[in-house]
Structures are given as C-alpha cells and as structure tokens.
Amino acid sequence: MPNPILPLWEHIPDGEPRLFDGRVYLYGSHDRAFSDSFCDSRLKVWSAPLDDLNQWVCHGDAFLSREKPGRERDVTWLENGMLYAPDALKIGDRYYLFVYVFYDRGCVAASDRPEGPFRVLSPYTWGEEDAFPPDQCEGGVLVDPGVLLDDDGSLYIYGGFEKSWAARLNPEKPWQVIPESYTPDILPAQGPFHFYEACSPRKIGDTYYLVYSPRTGSQLAYATARHPLGPFTYRGVIVDNGVDYPGGNNHGGLCCIDGQWYIFYHRMTNGSVFSRQACAERISILPDGSIPQVEMTSLGFDRALDPYAPTPAHRACVLREGMVKHLSPLDTVVGGLKNGSVAGYKYFDFGQDYSGGEMTLYLETRGLGEMGVIRVTLDDPGGENVLAEFPFSGEGGCLKAHLPAVSGRHALYFQVRDDRRPPAWGLREKDRELIQLRQFVFTK
C-alpha cells in the first residue's frame, strides 16, 4: 500500500505499529479533516495481515473519552478530554492500551482482543499512591507514553513533553509506576538530542532504541542504549516529513514486518498541521546499529509505483506550494497549486526499454477558471528537461500528452506555471490557486 497507508478519509497520526497474532496493528491518535485542533475524543485501531499490507481493516472505536449513541465513555474522571498518542502491548493473554488524556490523568485499559474495545483498569498511579509528585511524570499525565516489555518480563514506560523521563511499571498492575525507577532527562533537551516529545521504544537484538521528535518538530530522531534506562547515545534522524512537503510535528515507531524494517510516521493535509495521515517508509538497520536517514516517498509498503495503473494525486510526497486537500470523503485532490508549485512522486518503475518509441500520459484535473501550463519532468523537480506539457484553462478535465518512451526507475514531478496573462481579481500572482490535480496514468 503506497502512502498514505490508510484510506483517504482516515486520519491516524502518532501511529505505533505492533505485531499481534499474525497481523500488524496501528494504534494512534485520531484527527478530523479540516479540524483546527489536534486529535479528538476517540481512539481507533486499524490492522492488516502480515502477508498482505494492502488489506487494512478498520476495527472502529477502541476507546472513548466522550459518550456516543450506544456507547458510554471510558474516561469517567473528566468530560470531553482529548485523547492523544497511545501505545499498546500484549502482556500474558491480555492486550493493554496506555492512554494519554491531554494534560489530565492518563490511564491503562485492557481487552481480550488487540483491537479492543478497551476498558479502563486504572488511572496511572505512583506506586500504590494515587497522586504523583508534581515534578515527576508530569504529575501523572504521562505525555506520549511509549512502552517496552523486556525479555525478562520487566515493563518500562517512556514519555515527556520538552523534558523526557522513563520509569519501570509493575507488570502485574501496569498502571503503577515504580517510584524508585523514575529517571528524568533520559534524553536531554539540549543538543545533540534536542528532545521535544513522542517517545517510542523498541529492543532490537541487545540494543534499546528510543525514537522521538526533536525540537525541529518535523523529524523523527533516535538514540540507543545498552540498558532500558540508559544512558542513551544520540544516533541521528530517521525521517523528516517537512523536506519539500508542508511539515508539522511528527510521531511514530519502528516495526519489522516479514524481515523488513519500517518507520511509521505521519504527514500533513488540508493546509494545516492538524489533519494528519499515517505513512511508512522502508529503513535499514546497519551492523553497527545505525539507521541511515530515509526520504519521504510515495511508496509506503510498496517497492515501486506502477505508472500503468491510475495514480491518485494525493500520493504526492513532494509539495512545494501545494497541499493534499479533502473535498469530501470520496474526493481528494492536490490543490493550492500556484505559479511555481511542484507536486512530486517517488518512485515509479517504468520497466525495461520500450521499443514502441512513444507513451501517453493522461492527467485528470479540476479546473478553477484559470489558465497556465503543467510541465512534467523526471528526477529533477526544478528541471528544464521537460518530458511533457499540459496547457490548461477553464473547467479542467482529462488532459493528454504524448511523450518519449520512459524506462527504469524515476521520480515524477508536475510543475505548475502561469505566464499567459496578468493576475486576476486583484490577487498577486503567487497567491492565486490555478488548478487541482486528481489522478494520472501512463499508457503505451
């Protein structure tokens, strides 16, 4: 499944991937399209079989902080609290959801099934005590809880906003933080770590990895240690959702599926930092434990895009002066395209040399009453080596261009230009949206 990895109408940021019972489950926050705030009052779970990552299934609401018809809310100690960035583990025969209620008492919930629904066992406690010291674990909030079950049965939790911390949990009562284990500043806020938020722990071999978001916001960085409570060594950046794309915050985790490691993360839509969608990239873990930084692509779990199958425009991983825009749950475009905007896709596999000598590119657009030209280039988003041109005007529709045959693996870029007439309606040229892209396909 290419990026984004879930259907277009779904917005799951802060995704934590977990492998349970032959499936990969994604636990994350839940955003709304065109929202002006992060997250909402429900947590949803999606999953896919390990042998077919194109078949994601929505399991519906797993946990609620606001009641809905036929379902009472699970958080009873406050009304309408927003739910952020959970994590999940299987301990024994049960599945546990570690919940962050936005700057209020978080909790641990349990279910007999990995998809839930989850029911609250208890808010987090400081050992046997109900109240936390105000300067430890954010006084009981436990921001962005990431959890790790070690090989010896020890249970750890990591979290923090602007200041990190970690501690052990009682495996028999996983809502209980063991006070003497509390470790502040496990990742310093100072360089080179620059910790900000979004802790996600994993143990790989005999090394402990902690993925997190540094102060740059759009990046996911990582640190490693030989002990679950450190000391940790800064290792670098894994992915940055703000490179040639409208960036925002980032949150995700590592997962190995059928021998291949992935980093899960999210991207922005609708011209804001609030409506976020789940993405994934293949990564490599080298013999020295390092993870080379990967670029944001359109690929997700796929090794290449198929140019001869229709590609929805929302697969764009490069957007210079543009946005993925949801017109409805059934209609998503790349919009906000102005003079000089670029939409790019990485990577298509065109196959071996094609002896026919010519191909055709069809591009479906949504017209906005404007005129201009769309230039198509390979591998260079600002390149002058133009593969094809689409003049456009008025209502849009399906545009067609003949081009020389293409072979091999390439990135594809659409450059929008307006050099045909002065700005309309008194708007400056750079402020005027010219056209929207729906989908495209190559034919031989």
N, C-alpha and C positions, 0 to 999 in steps of 0.2 A: 504494500500500500504506500503510495507516494505521500509526501507532506502536503497538507496536514493529514495525520493518520486516521482521524475520525471524520464522520460525515460533516458537511459544511455547516449544518445548523447547530452543531455541538461546539461548546466552548469549555474545554477542560484544561486549565493551566496548572502549574505546580505539580505535574504528574510524577508520582512514584510508581515505577513498574515493579511488580512482584510476581514470581513464578509459583503457582499453586496447582497441583493436581493436573498437570499437563496443559495448562493454559497460562498466558500472561495476563495479569490483571493490572489495570491502571487506576490508581487512587489519586484524586486530585481535588482542587477547588472546583467551583462551578461558576463561570461567568455568564452574563447575558449579552446578547448582541445589542449594540448601541447603548450600553449602560454607561453611566457616568461615575461608577464606583467599582471597586474590586469585589468579586465574589458575591454570593447570596446565601440564603438560609438553608441550602441543601447540599449534600454530597452525593454524587452519582458514581457508579462503578461501571467500567467497560472491560471486556476481556476478549481474547482471541486465542484459538488453538495454536500451539507452538509450531505446528506444521503448515499453517495457513494464516499468515499475518494480514491477509486481505479480508478476513471474515470477522471483523469486530462486532461484538454484540453489546447492546446497552441493557444493563440489568436494572435500570431505574434508580429511584431514590434509595440510598443505603442508610442515610442518617439525616435528621431534620432538626433545625432549631426553631422552626415556625410550623404550626399545625397546618394541615391541608385537609380537604374533604376525605374522610375515611382513614385518616392517619394522624395520630397525636404527635406532638413534637417530642423529641428525645431529650433535648436540653430543657430542664424544668426550673433551673435556678435563675433564669432571666428570660425576658421576652424578646424575640426577634434579633437575637445575636447572629452576627455574620460568621460563617464557617470558612476558615482558611486552611489550606495546605496540610492535609492529614498524612499519616503513614499507616502501614498495616504489617502485621506479622502473624504467622501461624505458630502457636505455642501448644505443644501437645496435639490434641484433636480439635482445638478451637482457633478461631480467627479473631484477632484483636485489632481494633481501629483506634489509633491515637489521634485525638481530635484537638485542634486549636480553635477555640472560640475567640474571635477577635477581641483582644485585650480584656478578657474576662477569664473565669475559671475554665480551663480545659478539662478533658476527661478521657477515660478509656472505656470503649464499648466493645461488646463481643457478639459473635454469631457462630452458628454451627456451619455456615457456608461462607466462602470467601467473598461473595458478592453482597452478603448481608440479607435482610436488614440487620443492622447492629443496634444493640440495646445497651444503655449506659450501665456500667458496673459501679463506677465511682468517679467523681472529680479527682484530679491529681491531689495527692497528699504528701506532706513532708514526713516521711516515715509513718508512724501511727498518728501523728498530729494532723489536724485538719488544715491549719494555717501555715503558710510558708513565711520564712523571714523575707522582708520586703526587698532585700537586695540579692536574693537568690532565686533562679528560675523565673525571673520577672514577677516574683511574688505569687507564683502559682499559675501564671498564664501559659508558660511553656510555648513560646512562639516557634512556629515551624518545626514541630517535633519530628526528628528522624530517629529511627530505632534500629538496633542491631542485636540479634541473638547470636552469641558467640558459640563456638564449638563445644565449650564446656558447660553450656546452659546459662551462662551469665547474660544478663539483659542490660543494654545500655540505651540511653536516650541523649540526643544532642539537639541544641536549639539556640535561639537568641536573635535579637534584632539590635544591630550596631555593636553589641557585645555578645560574644559567644560563651557557651558553657556546655558541660556534659556531666552525666552522672549515671550511676547504676540504678536499675529498678529491681524491685522484688519480683522474681519470675512467678511466684505463687500469687502475688497480688500486684500486677504490673502497673497499677496506678500509683504505687508507693515509691517515691524517690528515697533512696538510701542516703541520709544526710551526710554521713562522713565521706561519701564518694564524690560529693559535689566538687567540680573542677571548673573554676572560672577562666575566661580568656583562653580557651583551648586553641582557638585560632585568633591571634591578635588583630585588633582593629588597625594597627599600624602596618606599614609595609614590611615585607613584600605581600603579606596576606591580604590586608585591607578588608577584613571581614565585614560583611553587612547583614546577611540573612541567608535563609534557605539551606539549612544543613541536611545532607543526605549521606548516611554512612553505608559502607559495604566492606566486607572482608573478602579479599581476593588472594588465594594462597595463604601465606602467613603475614600479609600486609593489610593494614587497615587504611581504607580510603575515605576521605571526607570531602564530598562535593559541596560547593556553596557558592553563593553570589557575592562577589566583592563589591566595593563601593562604586565601581563603574556601572553596576546595575544590569547591563545587557549581557554580561558574561557569566559563564559558569566556570569556576576555577576549582582546583583540587589540591589537597595536601595528603601526605601519607605518614604513617607511624608504625612502629613495631608493637605498640600496646594500644588498646582501645581508648585509653585516656591520654595518649600522647607520651612524650612531646611529638608534635606534628611538624613536618617539613613542607614548606611551600614547594609545589611542583610546576604550576603553570595554569594556563587557560585551556579548557577543552573545546568550548564553542562560544560564539558571540552572536546573539540574534540581532545585533544592530549594525552589522557590516553590510553596507549597501542595502539596508532594509530599515523601515521605521522601527527603531529599537524601543525597548522599555525594560521592565525588570525581567528576571529570568529565574527559573527554579526547575529542578529536575533531578534525575538519578541514573545510575548505571544499571545495566541488565545484560546478561549473557543468554542469548536465545539460539539454540542449536549450534553452539560453538562460536557464535559471532557476538561480540560486544557492541552495545548501543549506548548512546547518551540520549535520554529523553529530555525534552525542554519544551518551551512554548514560544509562539510568535504573536505579534500584534495584528489587529484588524480594525477596520472602520475608523481609521484616523485617530485612534485614541490608544491609551495604554491599558484599557480595561477589558476589552473583548478579546480574549486570548485563546489560541488554539494549540492543541498538542502536536508536537513534531518529534522526530527521531533521526539520528544520524549514526552510521556505522563508525566505530572507532577501533583503534588498535592499541593493545597494551603490550609494550615492548619488554624484552627480557629484563631490563633494569627497572621495570615497574612504571615507567613514564608513559603518558598518553599524549601523542602529538596532537596539536590543535587541529580540528576539522572545520571546514567551511560549512555554512548553512546552505543546504541544497534543496532541490525539489524531490529528492529520491525517497526519503523515509526508509522503508524496509526493502525497496527495490534497488537493484544494481544499476538500472538504466531506465529512462523513459522510452516509450515506444512512439516514434514520430508518426507512425502509420495508424495509430489509434487516436481518437479525439483527445486533446489535452485541455481540460478546463483552465481558464486563465488564472484562477486562484492558486494554481500550483507554483506561481512565481516565487522565487527565493531572492530575487534582486528587485527592489522597487526604489528607484531614485525619483523622488517627487511623485508618489502614487500610493495607492492603498488597496488592500482587499476590502471590498465593500459588499455587504449583505443587503440586497434589495428585498429579499424575502427568504424564508427557509428553503425555497426551491430555486432561488435565483441569486447567484453570487458573481460579481464581476471584478475586474481590476479597474478601478476608477481613480479620480483625482489626477488624471494624466494631463499635463500641461506642456507647453513648449519646452522641449529638452528632457522630458520624463523618459525613463527607461524601465521596462519590465523584462526580467531575465529568468531563464530556466536552466538548471543544471541537473543532469546531463542527459542528452539523447544519444542513443546508439542507432545510427543510420545503416549499419551493416556494411558489407563489403561493397567494392566498386560496382556501380550500376551502369550497365552498358547502354541503357536507353538514352542517356545524354541529357535528359530533362526531367524535372519534377514539377509538381504543382503544390502550392501552399494556399490553403483556404483559411481565412480568418473571419470569424463572426464577431461583429462589433455592435455596440449600442450607440447610436448617433445622438448628438446633443445640439444639432443645428450648426455645427462648426465645420470649418474646412482645414485641411492640412494633409500631411503625408506621414505614413508609418514606414520606417526603414528597418529592414531585417538584416542583422549581422550575426556571424558566428564567432564565438570565443572572445570577442572584444566589445564591451558594451558601448564604448565611445568610438568605435572603429568607423573608418570611412570606406572600408571594403564592403559595400552594400550587396547583400545577396538578393534582395527583392525590395520593391517599393509598393505601398498601397496608398494611392491618393484616396482621401475620404471627404465626404461632405454630407450635410443634411441628416438623413434618418439612419445612416449606418446600414447594417445588414451583413451579408456574406460577401467578403472581398476575395479576389482571386488573383494570384500572381504566378507566372511561370518562372522557373529558376534553374540554374545548372544543377546537375545531379550532385548530391552530397553523400559522402561515405564516412565511416568512422564515428568516433565519439566526440560530441561537441556540446558546448553551451549555446543557447539561442537567446538573442536579445531583440526586443522591439523598441525602437526609438521613435518618439512622437515629435514631429516638427510642425511649426506653424509659421510659414514665411509667405503666405498668399495674400494677406490683407491686414489692415491695421486692427488693433484690439477693438472688440465690440462692446457695447453697453457701458462704455466709460471705464471698463476694468483694465488694469495694466496687463500686458501680455502674459506675464508669468503667473498671474492669478487666475487665469481662465481655464476651466476644465474643458478639454477639447473632444474627448472621446472615451468610451469604455470598452474593454476587451472582454469577450465571453469565452471563446474557445477557438482552437485552431487544429489543423491536421494536415499532414503531408500525404500526397499520393504520387504513385509512379505511373 
